[in-house]
Amino acid sequence: MARRWMLMRFGPFLKAQGVLLSIIIVMFLVFLLQKVLGEGFYNDFVLVPVELINAWNNLRAGDFQHVQWAEFLTLFTPAMLHADINHIIGNMIFLWIFGALAAELLGQRCMLFVFVFTAITGSLCHILLNPDNACLGASGAVMGFEGLYLAMAVRWRLPDPHVWPMARPIAPGKLAMVAIIGLVFDIMGFTSGVSNIAHGAHLGGLIGGILLGSFFVKMPRVALPR
C-alpha cells in the first residue's frame, strides 16, 4: 500500500525529472568523494587547457604515440566537479530549474544531450578565452540550459512553466531574462580580468544552448508559433 502511494505521489515527478535528478545526485556524490579523497582523486578530470592543446597538437601532427587520449575526456568531466559547497549548491539550483524546463518541453533524452553538449562547448570556449587557467564546475551546462530556454522563448510562445522547484508559474520572458543578465555579468567579469570565475565556460555553454534552441530542437507540443 505504501509503495503504491509513493508511486502515485512521486511517479509522475520522477518520470519527468528522473534523469536530471540522477545527474544532480551523482554530482553531489562526486563532490563528497572529492572532499574525502582529496585532489589526487579528481585532478586528472579537471580541464587544463595547456595539456588538452598539447594532446590536440600531437593528434594533428599524427604523433599518436604521445597523444594523451584521456585529456579529451576533460572537455566534459569538469562539469561533474566543483570547488566548494557554495559552488555546487548554486549550480545545482539553476541546473534543476532550467534542466527541468528543458525536460518538460523537450523530454529527458534531449535534456541529457543538451547537458553534455553545452558542457563541452563551455570547455571549448574556456580553452579559447582562458588558456592559462584550469576549469571545473557545471556552470557551462547551466548556462547552456539558460541559453536554450532563451532561444526557445524568442522563437516560440512558451507556456508559463509549472516545474518544481519553482513555487509558482513564472512568465517565460522573465525566466529568459536570467540568461541575458548572466551574459551581461559574464562579459563584465571577463573584460575586467579580476575574477576567478570561468566566464569563458559560461559564455561557451550559453552559446551552445542558444544554437540548439535556435536551429536544432523541434517546437514543443505545448508551444505556439509566433
C-alpha positions as CSV (number, residue, x, y, z in Angstrom):
1,M,0.0,0.0,0.0
2,A,2.8,2.4,1.0
3,R,4.7,1.6,-2.2
4,R,1.6,2.2,-4.3
5,W,1.0,5.6,-2.6
6,M,4.7,6.5,-3.2
7,L,4.4,5.7,-6.9
8,M,1.1,7.6,-7.2
9,R,2.6,10.6,-5.5
10,F,6.1,10.8,-6.9
11,G,5.8,8.6,-10.0
12,P,4.9,11.5,-12.5
13,F,7.6,13.7,-10.9
14,L,10.3,11.0,-11.3
15,K,9.1,10.2,-14.8
16,A,9.5,13.9,-15.8
17,Q,12.8,14.6,-13.9
18,G,14.3,11.3,-13.0
19,V,17.3,11.6,-15.3
20,L,18.0,15.2,-14.2
21,L,17.8,14.3,-10.5
22,S,20.1,11.3,-11.1
23,I,22.7,13.7,-12.6
24,I,22.4,16.0,-9.6
25,I,22.7,13.2,-7.1
26,V,25.8,11.9,-8.9
27,M,27.3,15.3,-8.8
28,F,26.8,15.5,-5.0
29,L,28.3,12.0,-4.6
30,V,31.3,13.0,-6.7
31,F,31.7,16.2,-4.6
32,L,31.6,14.1,-1.4
33,L,34.4,11.9,-2.9
34,Q,36.4,15.0,-3.8
35,K,36.3,16.1,-0.2
36,V,37.0,12.7,1.3
37,L,39.7,11.5,-1.1
38,G,41.3,14.9,-1.9
39,E,42.8,16.3,-5.1
40,G,44.5,13.1,-6.1
41,F,41.0,11.7,-6.8
42,Y,39.9,14.3,-9.3
43,N,43.0,16.2,-10.6
44,D,43.1,14.1,-13.8
45,F,39.5,15.1,-14.6
46,V,40.0,18.9,-14.3
47,L,40.2,20.8,-17.6
48,V,43.8,22.0,-18.0
49,P,43.8,23.9,-21.4
50,V,47.6,23.6,-22.0
51,E,47.5,19.8,-21.6
52,L,44.5,19.4,-23.9
53,I,46.0,21.7,-26.5
54,N,49.2,19.6,-26.4
55,A,47.2,16.5,-27.0
56,W,45.3,18.1,-29.9
57,N,48.6,19.3,-31.5
58,N,50.1,15.8,-31.2
59,L,46.9,14.4,-32.8
60,R,47.0,16.8,-35.7
61,A,50.7,16.1,-36.2
62,G,50.0,12.3,-36.4
63,D,52.2,11.7,-33.3
64,F,49.7,9.1,-31.9
65,Q,52.4,7.7,-29.6
66,H,52.4,10.9,-27.5
67,V,48.7,11.7,-27.7
68,Q,47.2,11.7,-24.2
69,W,43.7,10.4,-25.2
70,A,42.3,10.9,-21.7
71,E,42.8,14.6,-22.0
72,F,39.9,14.8,-24.5
73,L,37.6,13.5,-21.8
74,T,38.3,16.7,-19.8
75,L,36.1,18.5,-22.3
76,F,33.2,17.0,-20.3
77,T,34.4,15.7,-16.9
78,P,34.9,19.1,-15.3
79,A,31.1,19.5,-15.4
80,M,30.9,16.8,-12.7
81,L,33.3,18.5,-10.4
82,H,33.0,21.5,-8.0
83,A,35.4,23.6,-5.9
84,D,33.3,24.0,-2.7
85,I,29.9,23.6,-1.2
86,N,28.7,27.1,-2.4
87,H,29.8,26.3,-5.9
88,I,27.9,23.1,-6.2
89,I,24.7,24.3,-4.4
90,G,24.5,27.4,-6.6
91,N,25.0,25.4,-9.8
92,M,22.6,22.6,-8.8
93,I,19.7,25.1,-8.0
94,F,19.9,26.6,-11.5
95,L,20.6,23.3,-13.2
96,W,17.5,21.9,-11.6
97,I,15.3,24.8,-12.6
98,F,16.4,25.1,-16.2
99,G,17.2,21.5,-16.7
100,A,13.6,20.7,-15.6
101,L,12.3,23.2,-18.0
102,A,14.2,21.5,-20.8
103,A,12.9,18.1,-19.7
104,E,9.3,19.4,-19.6
105,L,9.4,20.9,-23.0
106,L,11.7,18.6,-24.9
107,G,11.9,15.3,-23.0
108,Q,14.6,13.8,-20.8
109,R,16.8,12.4,-23.6
110,C,17.0,15.8,-25.2
111,M,17.7,17.4,-21.8
112,L,20.6,14.9,-21.3
113,F,22.0,15.7,-24.8
114,V,21.9,19.5,-24.0
115,F,23.7,18.9,-20.7
116,V,26.6,17.0,-22.4
117,F,26.8,19.3,-25.5
118,T,26.8,22.6,-23.6
119,A,29.3,21.3,-21.1
120,I,31.6,20.6,-24.0
121,T,31.0,23.9,-25.7
122,G,31.7,25.6,-22.4
123,S,35.0,23.8,-22.1
124,L,36.0,24.7,-25.7
125,C,35.2,28.4,-25.1
126,H,37.1,28.4,-21.9
127,I,40.2,27.0,-23.7
128,L,39.9,29.8,-26.3
129,L,39.4,32.6,-23.8
130,N,41.2,31.4,-20.7
131,P,44.0,29.1,-21.9
132,D,46.2,29.7,-18.8
133,N,43.6,28.7,-16.2
134,A,42.2,25.3,-15.2
135,C,38.5,24.8,-15.0
136,L,35.9,22.7,-13.2
137,G,32.2,23.1,-12.5
138,A,28.8,22.6,-14.2
139,S,28.3,26.3,-14.9
140,G,28.8,25.9,-18.6
141,A,26.0,23.4,-18.8
142,V,23.8,25.5,-16.5
143,M,24.3,28.5,-18.8
144,G,23.6,26.1,-21.7
145,F,20.1,25.4,-20.4
146,E,19.5,29.1,-19.8
147,G,20.6,29.8,-23.4
148,L,18.4,27.0,-24.7
149,Y,15.4,28.4,-22.9
150,L,16.2,32.0,-24.0
151,A,16.3,30.9,-27.7
152,M,13.1,28.9,-27.4
153,A,11.3,31.8,-25.7
154,V,12.3,34.1,-28.6
155,R,11.4,31.5,-31.2
156,W,8.0,30.3,-29.9
157,R,5.3,31.2,-27.4
158,L,6.0,29.0,-24.4
159,P,3.5,28.3,-21.7
160,D,4.1,29.5,-18.2
161,P,6.1,26.7,-16.6
162,H,4.7,24.6,-13.7
163,V,8.0,23.0,-12.8
164,W,9.2,22.0,-9.4
165,P,11.2,23.5,-7.6
166,M,9.6,26.8,-8.7
167,A,6.9,27.7,-6.2
168,R,4.6,29.2,-8.8
169,P,4.4,29.8,-12.6
170,I,6.8,32.4,-13.9
171,A,6.4,34.1,-17.3
172,P,8.8,32.7,-19.9
173,G,10.1,36.2,-20.6
174,K,11.2,36.7,-17.0
175,L,12.9,33.4,-17.0
176,A,14.7,34.1,-20.3
177,M,16.0,37.4,-18.7
178,V,18.0,35.3,-16.3
179,A,20.2,34.2,-19.3
180,I,20.6,37.8,-20.5
181,I,21.5,39.0,-17.1
182,G,24.0,36.2,-16.7
183,L,25.5,37.0,-20.1
184,V,26.0,40.7,-19.1
185,F,27.7,39.7,-15.8
186,D,30.0,37.2,-17.6
187,I,31.0,39.8,-20.2
188,M,31.7,42.3,-17.5
189,G,33.6,39.8,-15.4
190,F,35.7,38.6,-18.4
191,T,36.6,42.1,-19.5
192,S,37.6,43.1,-16.0
193,G,40.1,40.2,-15.8
194,V,40.0,40.1,-12.0
195,S,37.6,37.2,-11.3
196,N,38.5,33.6,-10.7
197,I,35.1,32.6,-12.3
198,A,35.4,30.6,-15.6
199,H,33.5,33.2,-17.6
200,G,34.7,31.7,-20.9
201,A,32.9,28.4,-19.9
202,H,29.7,30.3,-19.1
203,L,29.8,32.1,-22.5
204,G,30.5,28.8,-24.3
205,G,27.7,27.0,-22.6
206,L,25.3,29.9,-23.3
207,I,26.2,30.0,-27.0
208,G,25.9,26.2,-27.3
209,G,22.4,26.4,-25.7
210,I,21.3,29.3,-27.9
211,L,22.5,27.4,-31.0
212,L,20.5,24.3,-30.1
213,G,17.4,26.3,-29.2
214,S,17.6,28.4,-32.4
215,F,18.3,25.8,-35.0
216,F,18.0,22.2,-33.9
217,V,15.3,21.5,-31.4
218,K,11.7,21.0,-32.5
219,M,8.9,23.1,-31.4
220,P,7.4,21.6,-28.2
221,R,3.8,20.4,-28.4
222,V,2.8,22.8,-25.7
223,A,4.3,25.8,-27.5
224,L,2.7,28.1,-30.1
225,P,4.4,29.7,-33.2
226,R,5.0,33.4,-33.1
